[in-house]
């Protein structure tokens, strides 16, 4: 069975790679690191090495056995484009996503340079959504790298949002997600940063999804923005 996800913008997760290393401020309080260490202490075999990067060939073909169509977040516990994941393994993951065309797959990376490097050697089916994470204005270049790829569906995860992102160029971007950091050491997110990104998305006709305010108790903080939820998705996708 697929592993059901509590992430608001997806349905299930698939982790052929686990573990990662920190490369920018958004990684500081990584939820996946906390979870990996917890799973390691519970004796979960895929996390025997804790949050050290590990590839799991035995999990690569799992989505082919999930017959019910669903939206699947790929590597919620890692980054497929980490420097220690071989190109050949990334290509195996892409081969499965192409074959399992009844699912929608969502991939996120902070390593947009390696994504762009691999792009010509990957097969981009329309059911593969490619996204980059951007936490502050310093990392907007990741959007430019994403825009240059041949991915058919391109999206942004502006989470954890740690500063304003004015003057975003959303050309060729199909979806924008915004969220605050959650957990015991969560850093604050200013409402005006969120409103500005929402307004830019609306002005550029890009679907906008507000995931959460975050904080120590993210459930209590909720996800209401000026009296409503924002759950927009790419227009051609039904979930």
C-alpha positions as CSV (number, residue, x, y, z in Angstrom):
1,X,0.0,0.0,0.0
2,X,1.0,3.6,-0.5
3,X,2.1,5.6,2.6
4,X,-0.7,8.1,3.2
5,X,0.6,11.7,3.8
6,X,-0.6,14.4,6.1
7,X,1.0,17.0,3.8
8,X,-1.9,19.1,2.6
9,X,-0.9,19.3,-1.1
10,X,-0.3,15.6,-1.7
11,X,-1.9,12.2,-1.0
12,X,1.0,9.7,-0.5
13,X,4.7,9.5,-0.2
14,X,7.4,7.3,-1.8
15,X,11.0,7.4,-0.6
16,X,13.4,5.4,-2.8
17,X,16.1,7.7,-1.2
18,X,16.2,8.7,2.5
19,X,18.5,11.1,4.3
20,X,20.1,14.4,3.3
21,X,22.5,17.2,4.2
22,X,21.8,20.8,4.9
23,X,22.7,23.3,2.1
24,X,20.7,26.5,3.0
25,X,18.8,28.2,5.8
26,X,15.5,26.4,5.0
27,X,17.2,23.1,6.1
28,X,18.0,24.3,9.6
29,X,15.1,22.7,11.4
30,X,14.4,19.9,8.9
31,X,11.3,17.8,9.8
32,X,12.6,14.9,7.9
33,X,15.8,14.7,10.0
34,X,13.7,14.6,13.2
35,X,11.5,11.9,11.7
36,X,14.4,9.8,10.4
37,X,16.1,9.7,13.8
38,X,12.8,8.7,15.4
39,X,12.3,5.9,12.9
40,X,15.9,4.8,13.4
41,X,15.3,4.5,17.2
42,X,12.2,2.4,16.4
43,X,14.3,0.0,14.4
44,X,12.8,0.8,11.0
45,X,15.3,-0.9,8.5
46,X,15.2,1.8,5.9
47,X,16.5,4.3,8.5
48,X,19.2,2.1,9.9
49,X,21.7,4.9,9.0
50,X,19.5,7.6,10.5
51,X,19.5,10.7,8.3
52,X,22.7,9.7,6.4
53,X,21.8,9.5,2.7
54,X,20.8,6.1,1.6
55,X,19.4,4.8,-1.7
56,X,16.8,1.9,-1.6
57,X,16.7,-0.1,-4.8
58,X,14.1,-2.4,-3.4
59,X,11.7,0.5,-3.2
60,X,12.1,1.9,-6.7
61,X,9.3,-0.1,-8.3
62,X,6.8,0.2,-5.5
63,X,4.4,2.7,-7.2
64,X,3.8,0.2,-10.0
65,X,2.0,-2.0,-7.5
66,X,-0.3,0.9,-6.4
67,X,-3.3,0.5,-8.7
68,X,-5.4,3.3,-7.4
69,X,-4.4,6.7,-9.0
70,X,-3.0,9.1,-6.5
71,X,-0.8,12.2,-6.1
72,X,2.6,11.0,-4.8
73,X,5.3,13.2,-3.2
74,X,8.7,11.7,-4.2
75,X,11.4,11.7,-1.5
76,X,9.6,13.5,1.2
77,X,12.5,12.3,3.4
78,X,15.4,13.3,1.1
79,X,16.3,15.1,-2.1
80,X,16.5,13.1,-5.3
81,X,19.1,15.5,-6.7
82,X,21.5,15.2,-3.8
83,X,25.1,15.0,-5.0
84,X,25.4,11.5,-3.7
85,X,22.5,10.0,-5.6
86,X,23.9,8.6,-8.9
87,X,22.4,9.7,-12.2
88,X,21.6,6.1,-13.0
89,X,19.5,5.8,-9.9
90,X,17.6,9.0,-10.7
91,X,16.9,7.7,-14.2
92,X,15.5,4.4,-12.6
93,X,13.2,6.5,-10.5
94,X,12.1,8.5,-13.6
95,X,11.6,5.3,-15.6
96,X,9.1,4.0,-12.9
97,X,7.3,7.4,-12.9
98,X,6.9,7.2,-16.7
99,X,5.6,3.7,-16.5
100,X,3.1,4.5,-13.6
101,X,1.3,7.0,-15.7
102,X,-1.9,6.7,-13.7
103,X,-0.3,8.6,-10.8
104,X,0.8,12.2,-10.5
105,X,4.3,12.4,-9.0
106,X,5.6,15.5,-7.3
107,X,9.4,16.1,-6.8
108,X,11.0,18.9,-4.8
109,X,14.6,19.9,-4.7
110,X,16.9,22.6,-3.3
111,X,19.6,21.4,-5.6
112,X,18.4,23.1,-8.8
113,X,21.8,23.2,-10.4
114,X,22.1,19.4,-10.4
115,X,18.5,19.2,-11.6
116,X,19.4,21.4,-14.6
117,X,22.5,19.4,-15.2
118,X,20.6,16.1,-15.3
119,X,17.6,17.5,-17.2
120,X,18.7,16.5,-20.8
121,X,19.1,12.9,-19.6
122,X,15.7,12.5,-17.9
123,X,12.4,11.5,-19.5
124,X,9.7,14.1,-18.5
125,X,6.2,12.6,-18.8
126,X,3.3,14.9,-18.1
127,X,2.5,13.1,-14.8
128,X,5.8,14.2,-13.3
129,X,5.7,17.6,-11.6
130,X,9.0,19.2,-10.8
131,X,9.4,21.8,-8.0
132,X,12.1,23.8,-6.3
133,X,12.1,25.1,-2.7
134,X,12.8,28.8,-2.1
135,X,13.0,30.2,1.4
136,X,14.4,33.7,0.9
137,X,15.2,36.0,-1.9
138,X,18.8,34.8,-2.0
139,X,17.6,31.5,-3.5
140,X,15.3,32.8,-6.2
141,X,17.9,31.6,-8.8
142,X,16.5,28.1,-8.2
143,X,13.3,29.2,-10.0
144,X,15.4,30.3,-13.0
145,X,17.0,26.9,-13.1
146,X,13.7,25.1,-12.9
147,X,12.3,27.3,-15.7
148,X,15.1,26.0,-18.0
149,X,14.2,22.3,-17.5
150,X,11.9,20.3,-19.8
151,X,9.6,19.4,-17.0
152,X,6.0,19.9,-18.2
153,X,4.5,20.9,-14.8
154,X,6.7,23.2,-12.8
155,X,5.9,24.4,-9.2
156,X,7.4,26.3,-6.3
157,X,7.4,25.4,-2.6
158,X,8.1,28.6,-0.7
159,X,8.4,26.8,2.6
160,X,9.6,27.5,5.2
161,X,9.1,31.1,4.1
162,X,11.8,33.0,6.0
163,X,11.6,36.4,4.3
164,X,9.8,38.5,1.6
165,X,9.9,37.4,-2.0
166,X,9.0,40.6,-4.0
167,X,9.0,40.8,-7.8
168,X,8.7,37.0,-8.5
169,X,8.9,36.0,-12.1
170,X,6.3,33.3,-12.4
171,X,6.4,32.8,-16.1
172,X,6.3,29.1,-17.0
173,X,5.4,28.3,-13.3
174,X,2.2,26.3,-12.9
175,X,1.7,26.3,-9.1
176,X,2.9,28.2,-6.0
177,X,2.8,26.7,-2.5
178,X,3.5,28.9,0.6
179,X,4.0,27.7,4.2
180,X,5.5,28.6,7.5
181,X,8.0,26.5,9.4
182,X,6.6,24.2,12.1
183,X,8.1,22.3,15.0
184,X,9.8,23.1,18.3
185,X,12.2,25.7,16.9
186,X,10.0,27.2,14.2
187,X,11.0,30.6,12.9
188,X,8.2,33.2,12.4
189,X,6.6,34.0,9.1
190,X,5.1,37.5,8.4
191,X,1.6,37.6,7.1
192,X,2.5,40.4,4.7
193,X,5.1,38.1,3.0
194,X,2.3,35.6,2.3
195,X,-0.2,38.2,1.1
196,X,2.4,39.6,-1.3
197,X,3.1,36.2,-2.8
198,X,-0.6,35.4,-3.1
199,X,-1.2,38.7,-4.9
200,X,1.7,38.1,-7.2
201,X,0.3,34.6,-8.0
202,X,-3.2,36.0,-8.7
203,X,-1.9,38.8,-10.8
204,X,0.2,36.3,-12.9
205,X,-2.7,33.8,-13.1
206,X,-0.8,31.1,-11.2
207,X,-2.7,28.7,-8.8
208,X,-1.9,29.5,-5.2
209,X,-1.9,27.0,-2.3
210,X,-1.5,28.2,1.3
211,X,-0.3,25.2,3.3
212,X,0.1,26.5,6.9
213,X,1.1,29.2,9.3
214,X,3.3,26.7,11.1
215,X,4.7,27.5,14.5
216,X,5.1,25.2,17.5
217,X,1.5,24.0,17.2
218,X,0.8,24.1,13.5
219,X,-2.6,22.5,13.9
220,X,-3.8,25.3,16.2
221,X,-2.3,28.0,14.0
222,X,-4.2,26.5,11.0
223,X,-4.1,27.6,7.4
224,X,-6.7,30.3,7.1
225,X,-5.5,33.4,5.2
226,X,-7.7,36.5,5.4
227,X,-10.8,34.4,6.2
228,X,-10.5,31.6,3.8
229,X,-8.3,28.6,2.7
230,X,-6.4,28.7,-0.6
231,X,-6.3,25.2,-2.1
232,X,-5.7,26.0,-5.8
233,X,-4.0,23.4,-7.9
234,X,-2.8,23.3,-11.5
235,X,-6.1,23.6,-13.5
236,X,-5.8,20.4,-15.5
237,X,-5.3,18.2,-12.4
238,X,-8.1,16.6,-10.5
239,X,-7.3,15.3,-7.0
